[in-house]
Amino acid sequence: METTAAFAGFRCIDCGARHDAAESHRCPDCGGWLDARYDHGKIDLDHGSLTPDASAGIAAYADLLPFGAETLVTVGEAGTPLLACPGLADDLGVDAVYVKDEGLSTTGAALDRGMALAVTAAREHGATDVALPSMGNGGQAAAAYAARAGLDSHSFVPSRTPFVNKAMVNVHGGDMSVVGGRYADAAEAFRDAMTDEEWHSVAPFVSPYRHEGMKTLAYEIAAQLDWTAPDAVVHPTGHGAGIVGLDKGFSELATHGLLDDDAALYAAQAGGCAPYATAWEDGADEPAPVEHPDTIVGPLEIPDPAGGEWVIDALESTGGAAVATGDQGILEGAVSLAEAGITMGASGGAALSGAHVLAEQGAFDGDDVVVLVNPTTGNKEADILRSHLMSKGI
């Protein structure tokens, strides 16, 4: 497997064991999650070498990734805009608010960044098929990147997944199993299938490459803010790969002297399924599974998130927090940004509604710069947003 010169294999975040690039999923010693490591002395970076390039995809950051530009499976993901929202800054009582619009990525979702790496790794490990459980966005992304790599994909999605996602899995040539129930049911069907198949899992955190790709989000935010860290980043959170990736990305920039400060990271969740927010409020080290998850915002309905303690650690170490808001507030946040011209997905509304709660709690100062991450395009969740408007008589 051809990797970049600086890639030094993996470290298990549970037992600390080191493993080489031949490992593809969990730690063989304890079953813990793996995290990619680098020999940073072999990386010579400056601000110019990490400039966002929409045409190059995450290959623009290949020096800090496991695979070089010539190896990466890329479809021009990343390179998304950072949009100033001065009206929101006034509402939140801060100096500036920006929306990082990941809805303009290849398949309309932030997780394209991680899927590019995960599918590359699958191909490099000799896989012919990739598979995962998904609320929809991951299934579409897996199908798209697998098609690009010449692999087959298998997605297990709950029946309540939006039609657009289901359709696009098939349009990209992916195989899809629609499972009655919610995400936990789809995940169980996926695990059952994996016992009989030799498929390569690209599930979040099971593949150590999913969160690794998400760190490029931090590179872009820093570059777009003229190499300063925002004071806060609010990220709608399901499993938590975005939070872990942002933490790692900002830390790596600081290691190379390209950034002076870290950003406080905030996980925004839906009140009906808020394992991280509940753990944070209770002072727990890791989230407990939500017994009866219930939110209309599908990507946020992850009752037993894989990121677990790792996400809580990232929030704590950056001075951030986890916050939950109700569905109505989330949908209203998405619609209000759409009315300002940004095609915000329903899940992106959690960033805005969460930011309002954080502002009320005094989390922000008047001179703060706050970034809200929109993780998916509104076009995938148009029916949800339209129904919200109709419920208001609009």
C-alpha positions in Angstrom: 0.0 0.0 0.0 1.5 3.3 -1.1 1.3 6.0 1.6 2.8 9.5 2.1 6.3 9.8 3.5 5.1 11.3 6.8 2.3 8.8 7.5 3.5 6.7 10.4 0.7 4.2 10.9 -1.8 4.3 13.8 -2.1 4.6 17.5 -4.9 3.1 19.5 -6.7 5.8 21.5 -7.6 3.2 24.2 -4.5 1.2 24.9 -1.9 3.4 23.1 -0.5 0.5 21.0 1.2 1.5 17.7 0.3 -0.3 14.5 1.5 0.1 10.9 -0.5 1.0 7.9 -1.4 -2.7 7.3 -4.2 -2.3 9.9 -7.5 -1.2 8.4 -10.0 -1.0 11.2 -9.9 -1.6 15.0 -6.9 -2.1 17.2 -6.0 -5.8 17.0 -4.8 -5.7 20.7 -7.9 -4.3 22.4 -10.5 -3.5 19.8 -10.2 0.2 20.3 -10.4 3.0 17.7 -7.3 3.8 15.7 -6.0 7.3 14.9 -3.5 8.1 12.1 -0.1 9.3 13.2 2.5 11.3 11.3 6.2 12.1 11.5 5.7 15.8 11.4 9.5 16.4 11.0 9.0 15.0 7.4 6.4 17.6 6.6 7.4 21.1 5.4 4.4 23.3 5.4 3.6 26.9 4.9 0.3 28.8 4.5 0.5 28.6 0.7 0.7 24.8 0.7 -2.6 24.5 2.5 -4.7 26.8 0.4 -8.2 25.4 -0.3 -8.7 24.2 -3.9 -12.1 23.1 -4.9 -10.8 21.4 -8.1 -8.3 19.3 -6.2 -10.5 18.0 -3.4 -8.8 16.9 -0.2 -5.7 16.0 -2.4 -4.8 19.7 -1.8 -3.8 18.6 1.7 -2.1 15.4 0.8 1.1 16.2 2.8 -0.9 15.8 6.0 -2.9 12.7 4.8 -2.1 9.0 4.6 -2.3 8.9 0.8 -0.8 11.1 -1.9 -2.6 13.1 -4.5 -1.9 10.4 -7.1 -3.5 7.7 -5.0 -6.5 9.4 -3.5 -10.0 8.7 -4.7 -11.3 12.2 -5.1 -14.3 13.7 -6.8 -13.5 17.4 -6.0 -14.9 17.3 -2.4 -14.1 20.1 0.0 -13.0 23.6 -1.0 -16.4 24.8 0.3 -17.1 28.5 1.0 -17.1 30.3 4.3 -20.0 32.7 4.2 -20.2 35.8 6.3 -23.5 36.4 8.1 -23.4 39.9 9.7 -27.1 39.7 10.7 -26.5 36.6 12.7 -23.5 38.2 14.4 -25.8 41.0 15.6 -28.3 38.4 16.8 -25.7 36.4 18.7 -23.9 39.5 20.1 -20.6 38.6 18.6 -18.1 40.2 16.2 -18.6 37.9 13.3 -20.5 34.8 12.3 -19.6 32.6 9.3 -21.3 29.5 7.8 -19.0 26.8 6.5 -21.3 25.5 3.7 -20.5 21.8 3.3 -23.7 21.4 1.4 -21.6 22.4 -1.7 -19.4 19.4 -1.4 -19.6 16.6 -4.1 -22.6 14.7 -2.8 -23.9 17.6 -0.7 -22.4 16.5 2.6 -19.4 17.2 4.8 -18.6 13.5 5.2 -17.4 13.4 1.6 -14.1 14.4 3.1 -13.8 11.3 5.2 -15.4 9.0 2.6 -12.7 9.9 0.0 -10.0 8.6 2.4 -12.0 5.6 3.6 -12.7 4.3 0.1 -9.1 5.0 -1.0 -8.0 2.8 2.0 -10.4 0.1 1.1 -9.1 0.0 -2.5 -5.5 0.0 -1.3 -6.2 -2.9 1.0 -7.5 -4.9 -2.0 -11.2 -4.7 -1.2 -13.8 -5.2 -3.9 -16.8 -4.0 -1.8 -17.4 -1.4 0.9 -20.3 -1.3 3.3 -21.8 0.8 6.1 -25.0 1.6 8.0 -26.2 5.1 7.3 -29.0 7.6 7.9 -28.6 8.5 4.2 -25.7 10.9 3.5 -23.0 8.3 4.2 -24.7 5.8 1.9 -24.9 8.2 -1.0 -21.2 9.3 -0.4 -20.1 5.6 -0.2 -21.9 4.8 -3.4 -20.4 7.8 -5.2 -16.8 7.2 -4.1 -17.0 3.5 -4.6 -18.1 4.0 -8.1 -15.2 6.3 -8.7 -12.8 3.7 -7.3 -14.3 0.8 -9.2 -15.7 -0.9 -6.1 -19.2 -2.1 -5.2 -21.0 -0.4 -2.2 -23.6 -1.8 0.2 -25.6 0.7 2.3 -28.0 -0.2 5.1 -30.5 2.6 5.7 -33.6 2.9 7.8 -36.9 3.3 6.0 -37.2 6.9 7.2 -34.1 8.0 5.2 -35.1 10.8 2.8 -36.0 9.7 -0.7 -33.3 11.7 -2.3 -30.6 9.8 -0.5 -32.1 6.5 -1.3 -32.5 7.4 -4.9 -28.9 8.6 -5.2 -27.4 5.5 -3.7 -28.9 3.6 -6.6 -28.1 6.3 -9.1 -24.4 6.0 -8.2 -24.7 2.2 -8.7 -24.7 1.3 -5.1 -26.6 -1.6 -3.5 -29.1 -0.5 -0.8 -30.9 -2.4 1.9 -33.8 -0.4 3.4 -34.5 -1.6 6.9 -37.7 -1.0 8.8 -37.2 1.1 11.9 -34.5 3.6 12.8 -30.7 3.8 12.7 -30.1 1.2 15.3 -32.1 -1.3 13.2 -30.1 -0.5 10.1 -26.8 -0.9 12.1 -27.9 -4.3 13.3 -28.8 -5.4 9.8 -25.3 -4.2 8.7 -23.6 -6.2 11.4 -25.5 -9.3 10.6 -24.6 -9.0 6.9 -20.9 -8.5 7.7 -20.7 -11.9 9.4 -21.4 -13.5 6.1 -19.6 -11.2 3.7 -16.0 -10.1 3.2 -16.9 -6.4 2.7 -14.7 -3.6 3.9 -16.4 -1.5 6.5 -16.4 2.3 6.0 -18.5 3.0 9.0 -17.5 6.0 11.1 -14.6 5.3 13.5 -14.6 1.6 12.5 -12.7 3.0 9.5 -10.0 5.2 11.0 -10.0 7.2 7.8 -13.5 8.8 8.2 -12.5 11.2 11.0 -9.1 11.7 9.4 -10.6 13.2 6.3 -12.8 15.5 8.4 -9.7 17.3 9.8 -9.3 19.1 6.5 -12.4 21.1 7.5 -10.2 22.8 10.1 -7.5 23.5 7.5 -10.0 25.3 5.3 -11.6 27.3 8.0 -8.2 28.6 9.2 -7.1 29.4 5.7 -10.3 31.3 4.9 -9.9 33.3 8.1 -6.4 34.4 7.1 -4.8 31.8 9.3 -6.5 32.7 12.5 -8.6 30.2 14.5 -12.2 31.2 15.1 -13.2 31.5 18.7 -15.8 28.9 18.3 -17.0 26.3 15.8 -20.5 24.8 16.3 -20.9 21.5 14.5 -24.2 19.5 14.3 -23.2 16.1 15.7 -24.3 12.5 15.2 -21.4 10.0 15.7 -18.9 12.9 16.2 -16.4 12.4 13.5 -16.6 16.1 12.7 -15.7 17.2 16.2 -12.8 14.7 16.4 -11.5 15.8 13.0 -11.8 19.5 13.7 -9.8 19.0 17.0 -7.1 17.1 15.2 -6.9 19.5 12.3 -6.5 22.7 14.4 -3.9 20.9 16.6 -1.9 19.9 13.6 -1.8 23.5 12.2 -0.6 24.6 15.6 2.1 21.9 15.6 3.4 23.4 12.3 3.3 26.9 13.6 0.5 27.9 11.2 -2.0 28.8 13.9 -1.6 30.3 17.3 -4.8 29.3 19.0 -7.3 26.5 19.0 -11.0 27.0 18.5 -13.6 26.0 21.1 -15.6 23.2 19.7 -19.3 22.8 20.3 -21.4 19.7 19.4 -25.0 20.7 18.5 -27.6 17.9 18.9 -31.3 17.4 18.6 -33.2 17.3 21.9 -34.9 14.0 21.1 -31.5 12.3 20.6 -28.7 14.1 22.5 -26.3 11.5 24.0 -23.4 13.9 24.0 -25.3 16.9 25.3 -26.8 14.7 28.1 -23.4 13.4 29.0 -22.0 16.9 29.1 -24.7 18.1 31.3 -24.3 15.2 33.6 -20.5 15.5 33.7 -20.1 11.9 32.3 -16.9 10.8 30.6 -18.8 9.2 27.8 -22.4 9.2 26.4 -24.9 6.6 27.3 -27.2 5.2 24.5 -30.5 7.0 24.1 -33.2 4.4 24.7 -36.0 6.1 22.6 -34.4 8.4 20.0 -36.9 10.7 18.4 -36.0 13.6 16.1 -37.2 14.5 12.6 -33.6 15.5 11.8 -32.4 12.1 10.5 -28.6 12.7 10.4 -28.7 13.7 14.1 -30.7 10.6 15.2 -27.7 8.5 16.3 -28.6 7.0 19.7 -25.3 5.3 20.5 -22.6 7.4 18.8 -19.3 5.7 17.9 -17.2 8.7 18.9 -18.0 8.2 22.5 -15.4 9.4 25.0 -13.2 10.7 22.3 -15.7 13.4 21.4 -16.2 14.4 25.0 -12.5 14.7 25.4 -12.3 17.0 22.3 -15.0 19.3 23.6 -13.4 19.5 27.0 -9.8 20.1 25.8 -10.8 22.9 23.5 -13.0 24.7 26.1 -16.2 23.9 24.2 -19.4 22.0 25.2 -22.3 20.0 23.9 -25.8 21.5 23.5 -29.2 20.2 22.5 -32.2 22.1 21.0 -35.7 20.9 20.0 -36.7 20.0 16.5 -38.8 23.2 16.0 -35.8 25.4 16.9 -33.5 23.4 14.6 -35.9 23.7 11.6 -36.5 27.4 12.3 -32.7 27.9 12.3 -32.4 26.1 8.9 -35.2 28.1 7.4 -33.9 31.5 8.7 -30.6 30.9 7.0 -32.2 29.7 3.8 -34.1 33.0 3.8 -30.7 34.7 4.0 -29.7 32.9 0.8 -27.9 29.8 2.2 -29.3 26.4 1.2 -29.1 25.1 4.7 -30.0 21.5 5.5 -32.3 20.7 8.4 -29.3 19.3 10.3 -27.4 22.5 9.7 -30.2 24.3 11.6 -28.9 22.7 14.7 -25.7 24.7 14.5 -27.7 28.0 14.5 -30.3 27.0 17.2 -27.4 25.6 19.3 -25.5 28.8 18.9 -28.5 30.8 20.1 -28.6 28.7 23.3 -24.9 29.0 23.8 -25.1 32.8 23.4 -27.8 32.9 26.0 -25.6 30.9 28.3 -22.8 33.4 27.9 -20.5 31.1 26.0 -19.5 33.8 23.5 -17.8 37.2 24.0 -18.6 40.3 22.1 -15.5 40.2 20.0 -15.7 36.5 19.1 -15.7 35.0 15.6 -18.1 32.0 15.4 -18.3 29.5 12.7 -21.4 27.4 12.1 -21.0 24.2 10.1 -23.8 23.4 7.6 -23.0 19.6 7.1 -25.6 18.9 4.3 -27.4 20.7 1.6 -31.1 21.6 2.1 -32.0 20.0 -1.2 -31.8 16.6 0.5 -34.2 17.6 3.3 -36.5 19.9 1.4 -39.6 18.0 2.3 -38.8 18.4 6.0 -38.2 22.1 5.7 -41.3 22.7 3.5 -43.4 20.8 6.0 -42.1 23.0 8.8 -43.2 26.1 6.8 -46.6 24.6 6.1 -47.1 23.9 9.8 -46.8 27.7 10.3 -49.3 28.4 7.6 -46.7 29.6 5.0 
